[in-house]
Amino acid sequence: MTDFLERLATQAERIPDASALGTVGKRALTYRELVETVGGVAHNLGEAGFAPGDRMLFSIRPSVSSVLLIFGVIAAGGTIVFVDPGVGPELFAKRVDVVEPSWAATESLLYTVSGPLAGFGRRKGLELPRFGALDVRHIHSGVWLPGTPLGSIPLRRFTGDARERALPAADPDAAALIVFTSGTTDEPKAVVHTRASLSAGLAAMGGRTSLAPGAFLHTEQLMMGLPALMAGARWAMPRYPRFGTHIDPVRFTRNLRSATHAFYTPADLAVALAAIEADALAAPPNLRQVALGGAPVTSALLRRAQKSLPDTEFLAVYGMTEILPVAVATGAAKLAHDGDLLGTPVRGVRARIADDGELVLSGPNLCRGYLGAEPMTEIATGDLARWDGKELVLTGRKKDMMIRGKTNIYPGLYEPVITAIDGVREAIMVGLPDEIGDERIVLAIVAEPESADIVALLRERLPQIIDTTAVPDDIVVVDRIPVSGRTNKPDRAALRELVVTLLA
């Protein structure tokens, strides 16, 4: 297996002057410049006291300079630690205590709005931890602002001139990345990826795309951008709003004029498609392939995407923080299947179905394990699945199971079938427990704008196409399905609260 930085170095030898990494509207670094700059960052970090094994808490939005720092930290033998400041000060503090970073890379603005202007931040809905109070060595991105620790080092000093630009030798077993799983438990789970597991995942992702020299990817996502660079393609990053952490999907799509590849979460693609459907946004003329991930990809969304972007291939990526990717299915294959198709596992991933139907995974891209725990050899996903030949089909989530009498009902088995019905844009089933532990099943749908009397249609169709034991007691139409997290996954808890109100 080729280390991802070694693969970049190989591309720098093959296509040294080809465009590699840049921001929309600005000149991109060539492959030679990219690799030399990463080597310089690693050397400059070492001269500043950064040592192999050091952990760097990372709170800088994706940009060319932040990517260079991430690469440089990993090249220097260190570990990048992603902790979302938006989780709130208490959980943030618990997560920082778990990882014990010795360095922190932070945007200057975060120092200000979590320190001197904390009141302003709260008025904007930001309840942030005090970054300036962290007992670490500080690196700040952007101009110095009030609240930035006096000893903080500007990021530009690391990405600028260096006395040495050769990449250090790679240690495949070194921890490269720590990412927390979602949740608010008292024992946060810190997923540790080694340089080897990270590289294996990146290579597997790239192997399922058409990324190659001459391709042009537009995304802020590392897990798509890095495979593009490993493949010799050009990676352009969108610009973030000055005070925001979410890129407007319409503006993002408008900037895809020359791009051949892009990544969307399903929620962001839905926003972009709505603008295209309303003739408020032109379809990108050169877009050959779009990867979708971070949340379930429904057949209704794929139908809309194929209608608005008929010359674009869509890839639905299935994976989890601990092992990414697991499987990739084309949109056409998902639409042709009568279940929730995940696809064939990517190269190296080994999948088995446990006795209770749970999907269990292992492979070279599996993380080392959780910080402080024993090394992991396989992971139980919490997803229920079955084999269809050599392909995996998702049948539900163990924790989403509902109980009706003596029957266990897994909504993931039925939701793809329901969204395949004309007039249904999204469909989520939730259970409302009663006093004896049985559950009233409610189907919440987002209807297509032109659909008429969709509830009556579903009441007639559902008994014909799904198990009678799973036919919902109630069907409600909502404007949108509540979502949560960075990837906008359906928030079933919030949806339960919403349907309770609607049914009252």
C-alpha positions as CSV (number, residue, x, y, z in Angstrom):
1,M,0.0,0.0,0.0
2,T,1.3,3.5,-0.9
3,D,1.4,6.1,1.8
4,F,-0.7,9.1,0.7
5,L,2.2,11.6,1.0
6,E,4.5,9.3,-0.9
7,R,1.8,9.1,-3.6
8,L,1.8,12.9,-3.8
9,A,5.6,12.9,-4.1
10,T,5.2,10.4,-7.0
11,Q,2.8,12.7,-8.8
12,A,5.2,15.6,-8.2
13,E,7.8,13.6,-10.1
14,R,5.4,12.6,-12.9
15,I,3.5,15.8,-13.4
16,P,5.4,18.5,-11.5
17,D,3.9,21.5,-13.2
18,A,0.3,20.3,-13.2
19,S,-2.2,22.2,-11.0
20,A,-2.7,20.5,-7.7
21,L,-4.4,22.5,-4.9
22,G,-6.0,25.9,-4.9
23,T,-9.0,28.0,-4.0
24,V,-11.7,29.0,-6.5
25,G,-10.7,32.0,-8.4
26,K,-7.0,31.9,-7.4
27,R,-3.9,30.3,-8.8
28,A,-3.3,26.7,-7.7
29,L,-0.1,25.2,-6.3
30,T,1.5,22.8,-8.7
31,Y,2.3,19.3,-7.6
32,R,6.0,20.2,-7.2
33,E,5.1,23.3,-5.1
34,L,2.6,21.3,-3.0
35,V,5.1,18.6,-2.0
36,E,7.9,21.0,-1.4
37,T,5.7,23.2,0.8
38,V,4.5,20.2,2.8
39,G,8.1,19.2,3.4
40,G,8.9,22.8,4.5
41,V,5.9,22.9,6.9
42,A,7.1,19.7,8.5
43,H,10.6,21.1,8.9
44,N,9.4,24.4,10.3
45,L,7.2,22.6,12.8
46,G,10.2,20.7,14.0
47,E,12.3,23.8,14.4
48,A,9.4,25.3,16.5
49,G,9.5,22.4,18.9
50,F,6.9,20.1,17.4
51,A,7.9,16.5,17.9
52,P,6.7,13.1,16.5
53,G,3.7,12.0,18.5
54,D,2.6,15.5,19.4
55,R,-1.2,16.1,18.9
56,M,-2.5,19.3,17.4
57,L,-6.1,20.4,18.1
58,F,-7.3,21.7,14.8
59,S,-10.0,24.4,14.5
60,I,-9.4,26.1,11.1
61,R,-11.9,25.9,8.3
62,P,-10.7,24.1,5.2
63,S,-8.4,26.3,3.0
64,V,-5.2,25.8,1.1
65,S,-3.1,26.9,4.1
66,S,-5.0,24.7,6.6
67,V,-4.6,21.7,4.3
68,L,-0.9,22.4,4.0
69,L,-0.6,22.5,7.8
70,I,-2.6,19.2,8.2
71,F,-0.2,17.5,5.7
72,G,2.8,19.0,7.4
73,V,1.8,17.8,10.9
74,I,1.2,14.3,9.6
75,A,4.5,14.4,7.6
76,A,6.3,15.5,10.9
77,G,4.9,12.4,12.7
78,G,2.2,14.2,14.5
79,T,-1.5,13.8,14.9
80,I,-4.3,16.1,13.8
81,V,-7.2,16.2,16.3
82,F,-10.6,17.4,15.0
83,V,-13.0,18.5,17.7
84,D,-16.0,20.5,16.6
85,P,-16.2,23.7,18.7
86,G,-19.9,23.8,18.0
87,V,-20.6,20.8,20.4
88,G,-20.6,23.3,23.3
89,P,-18.0,24.2,25.9
90,E,-18.6,21.3,28.3
91,L,-18.4,18.5,25.7
92,F,-15.5,20.3,24.0
93,A,-13.6,20.4,27.3
94,K,-14.2,16.7,27.9
95,R,-12.9,15.8,24.4
96,V,-9.8,18.0,24.8
97,D,-9.1,16.3,28.2
98,V,-9.3,12.9,26.4
99,V,-6.8,13.7,23.7
100,E,-4.4,15.9,25.7
101,P,-3.1,18.0,22.8
102,S,0.1,19.9,23.1
103,W,-0.6,22.3,20.2
104,A,-3.7,24.0,18.8
105,A,-4.2,25.6,15.4
106,T,-7.1,28.0,15.5
107,E,-8.6,30.8,13.5
108,S,-8.0,34.2,15.0
109,L,-11.7,35.0,14.9
110,L,-12.4,32.1,17.2
111,Y,-10.0,33.5,19.8
112,T,-11.9,36.8,19.7
113,V,-15.5,35.6,19.7
114,S,-14.7,33.1,22.5
115,G,-12.8,35.7,24.5
116,P,-13.2,39.5,24.4
117,L,-16.3,39.3,22.2
118,A,-17.9,36.2,23.8
119,G,-21.1,38.2,24.3
120,F,-21.3,39.0,20.6
121,G,-20.7,35.3,19.8
122,R,-23.6,34.3,22.1
123,R,-25.9,36.8,20.4
124,K,-25.0,35.1,17.1
125,G,-25.9,31.7,18.6
126,L,-22.3,30.7,19.3
127,E,-21.6,29.1,22.6
128,L,-17.8,28.6,22.2
129,P,-15.0,27.2,24.4
130,R,-12.3,29.7,25.3
131,F,-9.6,28.8,22.8
132,G,-7.2,31.4,24.3
133,A,-7.2,29.6,27.7
134,L,-6.0,26.3,26.3
135,D,-2.7,25.3,27.9
136,V,-1.0,24.5,24.6
137,R,1.3,26.0,22.0
138,H,-0.8,28.1,19.7
139,I,-0.8,28.7,16.0
140,H,-3.3,31.2,14.6
141,S,-4.7,31.5,11.1
142,G,-5.5,35.0,9.8
143,V,-4.5,38.4,11.2
144,W,-3.8,38.8,14.9
145,L,-7.0,39.7,16.7
146,P,-7.8,40.5,20.3
147,G,-7.9,37.4,22.4
148,T,-5.2,35.6,20.4
149,P,-2.5,34.5,22.9
150,L,0.6,36.7,22.7
151,G,2.9,33.7,22.1
152,S,0.8,32.4,19.2
153,I,2.7,31.7,16.0
154,P,1.1,32.9,12.7
155,L,0.3,30.0,10.3
156,R,2.1,31.8,7.5
157,R,5.5,31.2,9.2
158,F,5.1,27.5,8.8
159,T,3.9,27.6,5.2
160,G,6.5,30.1,4.1
161,D,10.3,29.8,3.6
162,A,12.0,26.7,5.0
163,R,15.6,25.6,5.2
164,E,14.6,22.0,4.3
165,R,11.8,20.9,2.0
166,A,12.3,17.1,1.7
167,L,9.4,15.0,3.1
168,P,10.5,13.1,6.3
169,A,10.4,9.3,6.1
170,A,6.9,7.9,6.7
171,D,5.9,5.8,9.8
172,P,2.8,3.9,8.7
173,D,1.9,3.0,12.3
174,A,2.0,6.6,13.6
175,A,-1.3,8.1,14.6
176,A,-2.2,10.6,12.0
177,L,-5.8,11.6,12.7
178,I,-8.2,11.6,15.7
179,V,-11.9,12.3,15.1
180,F,-14.7,12.0,17.6
181,T,-17.8,10.0,16.9
182,S,-21.1,12.0,17.3
183,G,-22.9,11.9,20.6
184,T,-23.0,13.6,24.0
185,T,-22.0,10.8,26.3
186,D,-19.8,11.2,29.3
187,E,-17.2,9.0,27.7
188,P,-16.4,10.5,24.3
189,K,-15.1,8.1,21.7
190,A,-12.0,9.3,20.0
191,V,-11.3,7.4,16.8
192,V,-7.6,7.0,16.0
193,H,-6.5,6.5,12.4
194,T,-2.9,5.7,11.6
195,R,-1.1,7.0,8.6
196,A,-1.6,3.5,7.1
197,S,-5.3,3.3,7.7
198,L,-5.9,6.8,6.5
199,S,-3.9,6.1,3.3
200,A,-5.8,2.9,2.7
201,G,-9.1,4.7,3.0
202,L,-8.0,7.4,0.7
203,A,-6.8,5.0,-1.9
204,A,-10.0,3.0,-1.7
205,M,-12.1,6.1,-2.2
206,G,-10.1,7.2,-5.2
207,G,-10.3,3.7,-6.7
208,R,-14.1,4.0,-7.0
209,T,-14.1,7.3,-8.7
210,S,-13.0,8.5,-12.2
211,L,-10.5,11.0,-10.7
212,A,-7.3,11.1,-12.8
213,P,-4.9,13.6,-14.2
214,G,-6.9,16.3,-16.0
215,A,-9.9,15.9,-13.7
216,F,-11.0,19.0,-11.6
217,L,-12.6,18.4,-8.2
218,H,-14.4,21.1,-6.3
219,T,-14.9,20.3,-2.6
220,E,-13.8,21.2,1.0
221,Q,-13.9,17.6,2.1
222,L,-10.5,16.1,2.9
223,M,-11.7,12.5,2.2
224,M,-12.4,13.5,-1.4
225,G,-9.7,16.1,-1.9
226,L,-6.9,13.8,-0.9
227,P,-7.9,11.0,-3.3
228,A,-8.0,13.6,-6.0
229,L,-4.4,14.6,-5.3
230,M,-3.3,11.0,-5.1
231,A,-4.8,10.5,-8.5
232,G,-3.0,13.5,-10.1
233,A,-6.2,15.6,-10.4
234,R,-6.7,19.2,-9.5
235,W,-8.5,20.1,-6.2
236,A,-10.2,23.5,-5.9
237,M,-11.6,24.5,-2.5
238,P,-14.6,26.8,-2.1
239,R,-14.5,29.9,-0.1
240,Y,-16.2,30.0,3.3
241,P,-18.4,33.0,4.3
242,R,-16.5,35.3,6.6
243,F,-18.4,34.4,9.8
244,G,-19.9,31.0,8.8
245,T,-19.0,27.4,8.8
246,H,-21.4,26.2,6.2
247,I,-21.0,26.8,2.5
248,D,-24.1,27.9,0.6
249,P,-24.9,24.9,-1.7
250,V,-26.3,27.3,-4.4
251,R,-23.1,29.4,-4.5
252,F,-21.0,26.2,-4.4
253,T,-22.9,24.9,-7.4
254,R,-22.5,28.2,-9.3
255,N,-18.8,27.8,-8.9
256,L,-18.7,24.4,-10.6
257,R,-18.4,25.9,-14.1
258,S,-15.1,24.1,-14.9
259,A,-15.3,21.3,-12.4
260,T,-15.6,17.7,-13.5
261,H,-16.1,16.3,-10.1
262,A,-17.7,17.4,-6.8
263,F,-18.9,16.2,-3.4
264,Y,-22.2,17.0,-1.7
265,T,-24.1,15.9,1.3
266,P,-27.6,14.8,0.3
267,A,-29.1,17.8,2.1
268,D,-26.9,20.2,0.2
269,L,-27.6,18.6,-3.1
270,A,-31.3,18.9,-2.5
271,V,-30.9,22.7,-2.0
272,A,-28.9,23.0,-5.2
273,L,-31.4,20.9,-7.2
274,A,-34.3,23.0,-5.9
275,A,-32.5,26.1,-7.3
276,I,-31.9,24.3,-10.7
277,E,-35.5,23.1,-10.9
278,A,-36.7,26.7,-10.2
279,D,-34.4,28.0,-13.0
280,A,-32.6,30.1,-10.5
281,L,-29.4,28.2,-11.1
282,A,-27.8,26.9,-14.2
283,A,-26.7,23.2,-14.3
284,P,-22.9,22.9,-14.2
285,P,-21.9,22.2,-17.8
286,N,-18.8,20.0,-17.2
287,L,-19.8,18.0,-14.2
288,R,-19.1,14.3,-14.9
289,Q,-19.3,12.7,-11.4
290,V,-20.7,13.7,-8.0
291,A,-20.0,11.7,-4.8
292,L,-22.7,11.8,-2.1
293,G,-22.0,10.9,1.5
294,G,-22.6,11.7,5.2
295,A,-26.2,10.7,5.2
296,P,-28.6,8.3,3.5
297,V,-29.0,8.8,-0.2
298,T,-32.6,8.3,-1.2
299,S,-34.0,7.2,-4.5
300,A,-36.2,10.3,-4.6
301,L,-33.1,12.5,-4.4
302,L,-31.4,10.5,-7.1
303,R,-34.3,10.7,-9.4
304,R,-34.3,14.5,-9.1
305,A,-30.5,14.6,-9.6
306,Q,-30.7,12.5,-12.8
307,K,-33.5,14.7,-14.2
308,S,-31.6,18.0,-13.5
309,L,-28.1,16.6,-14.3
310,P,-28.6,13.8,-16.8
311,D,-25.0,13.8,-17.9
312,T,-23.6,13.4,-14.4
313,E,-22.9,10.1,-12.7
314,F,-23.7,10.0,-9.0
315,L,-21.9,7.8,-6.4
316,A,-23.5,7.0,-3.0
317,V,-20.7,6.5,-0.5
318,Y,-21.3,4.3,2.6
319,G,-18.9,4.4,5.5
320,M,-18.4,5.5,9.1
321,T,-15.8,7.4,11.1
322,E,-14.0,4.2,12.0
323,I,-13.8,2.8,8.5
324,L,-14.3,5.0,5.4
325,P,-15.2,4.1,2.7
326,V,-16.9,0.8,3.0
327,A,-18.9,0.5,-0.2
328,V,-19.8,2.7,-3.1
329,A,-22.9,2.3,-5.4
330,T,-23.8,4.3,-8.5
331,G,-27.0,6.2,-8.5
332,A,-28.2,4.2,-11.4
333,A,-27.6,0.9,-9.6
334,K,-29.4,2.2,-6.5
335,L,-32.4,3.2,-8.5
336,A,-32.5,-0.2,-10.2
337,H,-32.5,-2.1,-6.9
338,D,-35.6,-2.7,-4.9
339,G,-33.7,-2.2,-1.6
340,D,-31.2,0.3,-0.1
341,L,-28.2,-0.8,-2.1
342,L,-24.8,-0.1,-0.6
343,G,-22.8,-1.8,-3.3
344,T,-19.8,-4.0,-3.4
345,P,-17.3,-3.4,-0.6
346,V,-14.3,-1.4,-1.7
347,R,-10.9,-3.1,-2.2
348,G,-9.6,-4.6,1.1
349,V,-12.8,-4.2,3.1
350,R,-14.1,-7.5,4.6
351,A,-17.7,-7.7,5.5
352,R,-19.8,-10.3,7.3
353,I,-23.3,-10.5,8.6
354,A,-23.7,-11.5,12.2
355,D,-26.4,-13.9,13.4
356,D,-28.7,-11.0,14.3
357,G,-28.2,-9.4,10.9
358,E,-25.7,-6.7,12.0
359,L,-23.0,-5.7,9.5
360,V,-19.5,-6.3,10.8
361,L,-16.4,-4.9,9.0
362,S,-12.7,-5.1,8.9
363,G,-9.9,-4.1,6.5
364,P,-6.8,-2.0,6.1
365,N,-8.7,1.2,6.3
366,L,-10.2,0.3,9.7
367,C,-9.0,2.7,12.4
368,R,-6.5,1.5,15.0
369,G,-9.2,1.8,17.6
370,Y,-10.6,4.2,20.2
371,L,-8.0,6.3,22.1
372,G,-7.1,4.5,25.3
373,A,-8.8,1.3,24.3
374,E,-7.4,-2.0,22.9
375,P,-6.6,-2.1,19.2
376,M,-9.6,-2.9,17.0
377,T,-9.7,-5.9,14.6
378,E,-13.3,-5.4,13.4
379,I,-16.2,-3.2,14.0
380,A,-19.9,-3.8,14.5
381,T,-21.6,-1.0,12.5
382,G,-25.0,-0.9,14.2
383,D,-26.5,-1.3,10.7
384,L,-28.5,-4.3,9.6
385,A,-27.7,-5.6,6.1
386,R,-27.9,-8.6,3.8
387,W,-26.0,-9.9,0.8
388,D,-27.4,-9.7,-2.7
389,G,-24.8,-11.6,-4.6
390,K,-21.6,-9.7,-3.9
391,E,-23.3,-6.5,-3.0
392,L,-24.5,-5.3,0.4
393,V,-28.0,-4.1,0.9
394,L,-28.9,-2.0,4.0
395,T,-32.0,-3.2,5.8
396,G,-32.1,-0.9,8.9
397,R,-30.5,0.4,12.0
398,K,-30.5,-1.7,15.2
399,K,-31.1,1.3,17.4
400,D,-33.9,2.6,15.1
401,M,-35.9,-0.6,15.6
402,M,-39.6,-0.1,16.5
403,I,-41.8,-2.7,18.2
404,R,-45.4,-3.5,17.3
405,G,-46.7,-6.4,19.3
406,K,-44.2,-9.2,18.8
407,T,-42.8,-7.8,15.6
408,N,-39.5,-5.9,15.3
409,I,-39.8,-3.2,12.6
410,Y,-36.7,-1.7,11.1
411,P,-37.6,1.6,9.2
412,G,-34.5,1.4,7.0
413,L,-36.0,-1.6,5.3
414,Y,-39.1,0.4,4.2
415,E,-38.0,4.0,3.8
416,P,-36.2,3.5,0.5
417,V,-39.2,1.7,-0.9
418,I,-41.5,4.5,0.1
419,T,-39.3,7.3,-1.3
420,A,-39.3,5.4,-4.6
421,I,-43.0,6.2,-4.9
422,D,-43.8,9.1,-7.3
423,G,-44.6,12.2,-5.3
424,V,-42.5,11.4,-2.3
425,R,-39.3,13.4,-1.8
426,E,-38.3,12.1,1.6
427,A,-39.8,9.5,4.0
428,I,-38.8,8.7,7.6
429,M,-40.7,6.4,10.0
430,V,-40.6,6.9,13.7
431,G,-42.3,5.1,16.6
432,L,-44.2,6.8,19.4
433,P,-44.1,4.4,22.4
434,D,-47.3,3.9,24.5
435,E,-47.6,2.9,28.1
436,I,-47.2,-0.8,27.5
437,G,-44.1,-0.5,25.3
438,D,-45.8,-1.0,22.0
439,E,-45.3,1.7,19.4
440,R,-47.5,3.7,17.2
441,I,-45.8,4.0,13.8
442,V,-45.8,7.4,12.1
443,L,-44.6,8.0,8.6
444,A,-43.4,11.6,8.0
445,I,-43.0,12.6,4.3
446,V,-41.8,15.6,2.4
447,A,-44.0,15.6,-0.8
448,E,-43.0,16.8,-4.2
449,P,-44.5,20.2,-4.9
450,E,-46.8,19.0,-7.7
451,S,-48.1,15.9,-5.9
452,A,-51.8,15.8,-5.1
453,D,-53.4,14.0,-2.1
454,I,-50.2,12.1,-1.5
455,V,-51.5,10.8,1.9
456,A,-54.4,9.1,0.2
457,L,-52.1,7.6,-2.4
458,L,-49.8,6.2,0.3
459,R,-52.6,4.7,2.3
460,E,-53.7,2.8,-0.8
461,R,-50.2,1.8,-2.0
462,L,-48.3,0.9,1.2
463,P,-50.3,-2.2,2.1
464,Q,-49.5,-3.5,-1.4
465,I,-45.7,-2.9,-1.3
466,I,-44.5,-3.3,2.3
467,D,-45.2,-5.8,5.1
468,T,-48.6,-5.3,6.6
469,T,-47.0,-5.3,10.0
470,A,-45.1,-2.2,9.1
471,V,-47.9,-0.2,7.6
472,P,-47.9,3.1,9.5
473,D,-50.7,4.1,11.8
474,D,-50.4,7.7,10.8
475,I,-49.0,9.6,7.8
476,V,-48.1,13.2,8.1
477,V,-46.7,15.7,5.6
478,V,-44.0,18.0,6.8
479,D,-42.1,20.8,5.1
480,R,-38.8,19.2,5.9
481,I,-37.3,16.4,7.9
482,P,-35.2,17.7,10.9
483,V,-31.5,17.0,10.6
484,S,-28.6,17.2,12.9
485,G,-24.8,17.0,12.9
486,R,-22.2,18.2,10.4
487,T,-23.6,15.9,7.7
488,N,-27.3,16.7,8.2
489,K,-28.5,13.2,9.0
490,P,-32.2,12.8,9.8
491,D,-32.8,13.7,13.4
492,R,-35.4,11.1,14.5
493,A,-35.7,12.4,18.0
494,A,-36.6,15.9,16.7
495,L,-39.0,14.4,14.2
496,R,-40.8,12.5,17.0
497,E,-41.3,15.7,18.8
498,L,-42.6,17.3,15.6
499,V,-45.1,14.6,14.8
500,V,-46.4,14.5,18.4
501,T,-47.2,18.2,17.9
502,L,-48.9,17.6,14.6
503,L,-50.9,14.7,15.8
504,A,-52.0,16.4,19.0
